[in-house]
Amino acid sequence: MVIYLRLHHTALAVTGVAITAQLKNGCAVDVTGRISTTGGPGTVTYQWVITPQATAPHPLSQSVTAGQSAVYVTVSDQGTGHGQRTQQVTLQVLGPGQGRASTHVDISC
């Protein structure tokens, strides 16, 4: 039984998505999200969607080791020029499973 438990891992699945922090860094805001998992090994695929944004989002991936119950990912939303604007930043999980979390970010330069 002990050998089975050591060799058998739970399948990787996403159990939750949350925005956990915003950190102002000059004219940029770093947004951190947490992707909670079942603790199985594998790869989580996700993307950051920033609205409005001139470019399409790009899928990214993060390896998950057996027993790892959360993955933390960060994106930097850069300010351009001078002034103030508000954008919506969304962490969207593409697989395995789906999930999303959003926040509004105020950028001023």
N, C-alpha and C positions, 0 to 999 in steps of 0.2 A: 504494500500500500504506500509506504514512504517513497519508494522508487517511482511509482506512478505519479505521485504528487509533485515530485521534483522534475519529472520529464514532461508532464502534461501542463500546458499553459492555457489559461483562458484566452479565448479569441479576442483580438483587439476590436473594441467598439468605442465610439465617442459617447460619453454619458452627459456632457454638458459643455457649454461655451459661455465665457464671461469676459468682459473688459475689466481688468483689475487695476490699471493705473494710467495716469497721464502725467508726463513730466515735461515742463517747458524747458527748452534748450535754445536760447537765442530766439531766432525767428522760426524755430521748428518746435513741434510737439511730438514727443515719443509716446506712442500708445502701446500698452502691453495687454495681451489677452491670455487667458488660460483655457486650454482645451483639456477637459477631464476625460479620462479613459477607464476602461475596465481593468487595466493593468496587464493586458496581453501584449506580446511583442508584435511589432510590425511598423507600418509607416502611415502617418496621418497626412493627408493632403488638404491644403487650405489656401485661401487667398484673402488679401486685404482689398476691400472696395472703398474707395474714397470718393464722395460725391459732393460737389461736382469735381470731376477729374477729366483731364484731356486724353489720358491714355487708358486702354483697357487693363483690367487687373490680370496679373500673372499667377498661375497656380504655383505653389511652393510645397515642399514636403519636409517632414521632420520625423526622424527615426524615434521609435519608442521601444525601450527595453522591457523585458519581462519584469513585472512588479512596479513599473513606473505608472503612477495614477494621474499624472498631469504633465502637460507640455506648456511651457511659457514661450510666447512668440511676441516680437516687437516690430512695429513699423514707425518710421519717422515721417511725419507730415510737414514738409518744408514750406515756409512762407516765401513768396516771391514778390519783390518790389516792396513798396511801403503801403501801409494801410492796415485795415482789419477785415477779417472774413471769418465765417463759420462754415465748417464742413462736417459732414457725417462720415464717420469712420466705422466700417463694419468688418468684423472677423467672420468669415464664412468657411465652414468646414465642408469639404467636397467628398471626403471619404476616409475611413469607412463610416458610413452613415452620414447624416447631415446635421447642421446646427449653425446658429449665427447669433452674434451679439453686436450691438451698435452703441455708439456714443457720439455726442456732438463735441467738436473741438474748436475753440476760439484761437485764431492765430492773429497776432499783431506784430508789425515790424515798424 
